[in-house]
Amino acid sequence: MADQVKILVIDDEQIMRDGCARILSKNSCSVLTAENGSVGLAKIQESPKEIDIILLDLMMPGMSGMEVLEKIQALDDTLLIIIITGYATVASAVEAMKKGAYDFIAKPFTPDQLRIVVKRALERRMLQKEAEFLRSERERSLRDVATEKSRVKTIINCMGDGILVCDRDSCIVLANPAAGRMLEIPESRLLGNYVSQSNLHSELSRTIEDSLKTEESAYTSISQELIIGDSREIFLRAHTAPVRNDLGEVMGAVTVLQDISYLKELDKMKSEFIAMVAHELRAPIATVEQQLTVIIGGMAGELNEKQQQMIARAKERTSSVLTLIKDLLDFSKIEAGKMVQYKEPLSLAEVIPRVVEAMKADAAAKNIHIEFLPPLSSSIIQADQNSMEGIFNNLISNAIKYTPDGGRVTISLADDDGFVKVSVTDTGIGINGEDIPRIFDKFYRVKSSDTRQIVGTGLGLSIVKSIVDAHMGTISVESTEGKGTTFSVLLPKAADLAGCAI
């Protein structure tokens, strides 16, 4: 390890901080410690350029490790962060890596395991600093860079990420061994060949060609996920961006490839685990709910008012857990591609009224007027009936939940240039403009004083969007705070799906 390497350990456990300091100090490292996230952030702000590696515990009181990670990323996204986690929170560590952490190490760990992880991070840090030095030099054309080919090639070839560089004519002028390994294409087939002749993934080829043709100076990069290989699938994340000269002219394009197969595998394991746990929990919790219903009905004896209230509250919470379990199982089916099982010719003019009828009791309880505006003519779509009922059950239910007493919910159905368009409009509390881009994310819920008392899992809209995508449709939202929200679903007519595989 290099002299004067500075490492910051942020952990609420004294024994962990002291242990890391003792182990790493023997390797010519200068170790700083912080007992919580606030102290750690203060030390980073004091000398951000002097710290090389940060060891960050995820499970801390007060400011959590995930919050500290986000704040460090905002201060300096080049800092390498190693997450310290327990075996039970490996999924959280993986989520942290997706948000920018470099690596993680699970407690308990041996001194050698710690040294290996830190050594790997320091090697990456050295490459970062070298790359920083190169970037700080004056910009030059790709021909100028070629004069330093030996020096740059040594750095590029040592990188774990794959690198592809093309000139303005889309000829590949630089490719490191990692790129050939990830793309499963020999390096000799890449260097000196045009992108169109190199047997690259079709989506990657198209992205590179588009980046070479772009004229927008604001254009930065495109990120995409690729699946490579026949016998064994390799999942890659590719970042492609144009390279410009001093005049803003496109001189070429660079693509950075990262192997994310292990993240995909971990994500799959997490999804399967959640599905298994949810499935095992559903039966006993459903039994508890049934027993509570029996008790509330007085079949097990009379209850006084306080007992009635307590049992009713317990039943309400149990129902919420069952709803969460159902949503988790639905989402597991979606991720496994099993949610949309059977598509058939279907008229939404018949499906939606049934959903509206089922929702009238909930609407009446809040004195909300719910209305369906039928179309003049009924178009047919190719869809799974249960999935369609699930979509509109969710959207209409949400509209009722988020509309104050005495409001209005309107569902309209119409043809729209080859599509069937369904709009669910309410006069509810609306959605903040900052929240709209994230409302279809898993487990995301809008947090405000108006929504605090509304029960939900944060999975409903994510499930809706996945089902709409599976039917080759789109869903969009328009909202004004305090005035209401409109969700619009576009689904292709059956005639327009004739050439598509169902």
Secondary structure, 3 states (H helix, E strand, C coil): CCCCEEEEEECCCHHHHHHHHHHHHCCCEEEEEECCHHHHHHHHHHCCCCCCEEEEECCCCCCCHHHHHHHHHHHCCCCEEEEEEEHHHHHHHHHHHHCCCCEEEEECCCHHHHHHHHHHHHHHHHHHHHHHHHHHCCCCCHHHHHCCHHHHHHHHHHCCCEEEEEECCCEEEEECHHHHHHHCCCHHHHCCCEHHHCCCCHHHHHHHHHHHHCCCCCCCCEEEEEEECCCCCEEEEEEEEEEECCCCCEEEEEEEEEECHHHHHHHHHHHHHHHHHHHHHHHHHHHHHHHHHHHHCCCCCCCCHHHHHHHHHHHHHHHHHHHHHHHHHHHHHHHCCCCCCCCEEEEHHHHHHHHHHHHHHHHHHCCCEEEEECCCCCCEEEECHHHHHHHHHHHHHHHHHCCCCCCEEEEEEEEECCEEEEEEEECCCCCCCCCHHHCCCCCCCCCCCCCCCCCCCCCHHHHHHHHHHHCCCEEEEEEECCCEEEEEEEEEEHHHHCCCCC
